[in-house]
């Protein structure tokens, strides 16, 4: 995760770990190019592929697949259940943000590296940072829990479709060739 401010030397090691230098990303997008997306569903499989959170625009025509890990998928499913007592693993984060008067205003998809998407969370109320960068699969359930606006450009959505096809193709290759998972060394499990 990174901030949008230049890195300043500090004696606080925590600040260096949490707020590292910005990576190459396109944060100079035109506001009119952003498409608002809404949670539509989860694609869960029993094979080696990762779950996908499916986001769609209001018309349902634009679809953004977001590969997430199994934990994020489980948290998202739990949060969406119509239980009498709402259950969320994000209660602590919600209360902490509220107590510090920090509000996450929007989540913008900004970069794809390999098989990971990155988002920039824009916030108000933080004394030092206006935004921070995270892997999308680390923050999706929190953003949904906080009802944060999810945004991406059409270009990003199209590139994500290619990335998701590559992920599914790699997983299918593993399923079709189980020898890839065979123990080939005494130290491998």
C-alpha positions in Angstrom: 0.0 0.0 0.0 1.2 3.5 -0.7 0.3 7.1 -0.2 0.0 9.8 -2.8 2.5 12.0 -0.9 6.2 11.9 -1.3 8.1 9.5 1.0 9.6 11.4 4.0 12.4 9.9 6.1 11.1 9.1 9.5 12.3 7.5 12.7 9.0 5.8 13.1 9.4 2.3 11.5 5.7 1.8 11.5 5.2 4.8 9.2 7.8 3.3 6.8 6.0 -0.1 6.7 2.5 1.3 6.3 3.2 4.2 3.9 5.8 3.3 1.4 6.7 5.0 -1.9 4.0 5.2 -4.7 4.3 2.6 -7.4 3.7 3.1 -11.1 0.0 3.6 -11.5 -2.4 5.8 -13.4 -4.1 8.1 -10.9 -4.5 10.8 -13.4 -7.8 9.6 -14.7 -10.6 11.9 -15.8 -13.5 11.9 -13.4 -15.9 11.5 -16.3 -14.2 8.3 -17.3 -15.0 6.6 -14.0 -17.8 4.1 -14.0 -19.6 3.4 -10.6 -19.8 -0.3 -9.9 -22.0 -2.3 -7.5 -21.6 -5.8 -5.9 -23.5 -8.3 -8.0 -22.3 -11.7 -6.7 -19.5 -14.1 -6.1 -18.3 -16.8 -8.5 -17.2 -19.7 -6.4 -15.7 -22.9 -7.8 -14.4 -26.2 -6.4 -11.3 -26.3 -8.6 -8.0 -24.5 -8.2 -9.2 -21.1 -9.4 -9.7 -18.2 -7.0 -13.2 -16.9 -6.2 -14.2 -13.8 -8.2 -16.3 -10.9 -6.8 -18.5 -9.7 -9.7 -19.1 -6.0 -9.9 -21.5 -4.4 -12.4 -22.5 -0.9 -13.4 -26.1 0.3 -12.9 -27.2 -0.8 -16.4 -25.6 -4.3 -15.9 -23.6 -4.0 -19.1 -20.2 -3.3 -17.7 -18.8 -6.2 -15.6 -15.7 -6.1 -13.5 -14.4 -9.5 -12.2 -12.3 -9.0 -9.1 -10.2 -12.1 -8.0 -10.3 -12.4 -4.2 -9.0 -14.9 -1.8 -11.2 -17.4 0.0 -11.2 -15.5 3.3 -12.5 -12.3 1.6 -15.1 -14.4 -0.2 -16.3 -15.9 3.1 -16.4 -12.6 4.8 -18.4 -11.1 2.0 -20.9 -14.0 2.0 -21.2 -13.7 5.8 -21.8 -10.0 5.6 -24.5 -10.4 3.0 -26.4 -13.0 4.9 -29.8 -11.8 6.2 -29.1 -12.8 9.8 -31.1 -11.4 12.7 -27.8 -10.2 14.4 -25.4 -8.7 11.8 -22.0 -10.4 11.8 -18.9 -8.6 10.5 -15.2 -9.1 10.9 -15.0 -5.3 10.2 -16.6 -4.0 13.4 -13.2 -3.1 14.9 -12.1 -1.3 11.7 -15.4 0.5 11.4 -15.3 1.8 15.0 -11.6 2.7 14.8 -12.1 4.8 11.6 -15.2 6.5 13.2 -13.3 7.3 16.4 -10.5 8.9 14.4 -13.0 10.8 12.2 -11.6 9.1 9.1 -14.1 8.4 6.3 -13.2 6.2 3.3 -15.1 8.0 0.5 -14.3 6.0 -2.6 -12.4 3.0 -3.9 -10.9 3.5 -7.4 -9.3 0.6 -9.3 -6.0 1.9 -10.6 -3.5 -0.8 -11.5 -3.1 -4.5 -12.6 0.2 -6.2 -11.8 0.3 -9.9 -12.8 -2.8 -11.5 -11.4 -3.5 -8.8 -8.8 -5.6 -5.6 -9.1 -4.8 -2.6 -7.0 -7.2 0.1 -5.7 -6.6 3.5 -4.3 -8.9 4.3 -1.3 -9.6 8.0 -1.1 -10.4 9.3 2.4 -11.1 12.4 4.4 -10.2 13.2 8.0 -6.7 11.6 8.0 -4.2 14.1 9.3 -1.5 13.2 6.7 -2.9 11.2 3.8 -5.6 11.7 1.2 -5.4 8.2 -0.3 -3.7 4.9 0.2 -3.1 2.0 -2.3 -4.0 -1.6 -1.5 -4.4 -4.9 -3.3 -8.1 -5.1 -4.2 -8.4 -8.7 -2.7 -7.4 -7.2 0.7 -10.1 -4.5 1.0 -13.2 -5.5 -1.0 -15.2 -6.8 1.9 -14.3 -3.8 4.0 -15.4 -1.4 1.2 -18.7 -3.2 0.7 -19.2 -3.2 4.5 -18.6 0.5 4.7 -20.7 1.1 1.6 -17.8 2.9 -0.2 -18.3 3.8 -3.9 -16.5 1.4 -6.2 -15.2 3.0 -9.4 -13.1 2.0 -12.4 -12.5 3.2 -15.9 -13.8 1.3 -18.9 -10.2 0.6 -19.9 -9.4 -1.0 -16.5 -12.6 -3.1 -16.7 -11.6 -4.4 -20.2 -8.0 -5.2 -19.0 -9.4 -7.0 -15.9 -11.4 -9.3 -18.2 -8.2 -10.4 -19.9 -6.5 -10.9 -16.5 -9.5 -13.0 -15.2 -9.4 -15.2 -18.3 -5.7 -15.8 -17.7 -6.4 -16.8 -14.0 -9.1 -19.2 -15.0 -6.9 -20.6 -17.8 -4.0 -21.2 -15.4 -6.3 -22.9 -12.9 -7.9 -25.1 -15.6 -4.3 -26.1 -16.7 -3.6 -27.3 -13.2 -6.9 -29.3 -13.0 -6.2 -30.9 -16.4 -2.6 -31.7 -15.5 -2.5 -33.0 -11.9 1.2 -33.9 -12.3 1.9 -30.1 -11.9 0.9 -30.5 -8.2 2.8 -33.8 -7.7 5.4 -33.9 -5.0 8.6 -33.6 -6.9 11.0 -33.0 -4.0 11.3 -34.4 -0.4 10.8 -30.9 1.1 7.6 -30.2 -0.8 4.3 -31.2 0.7 
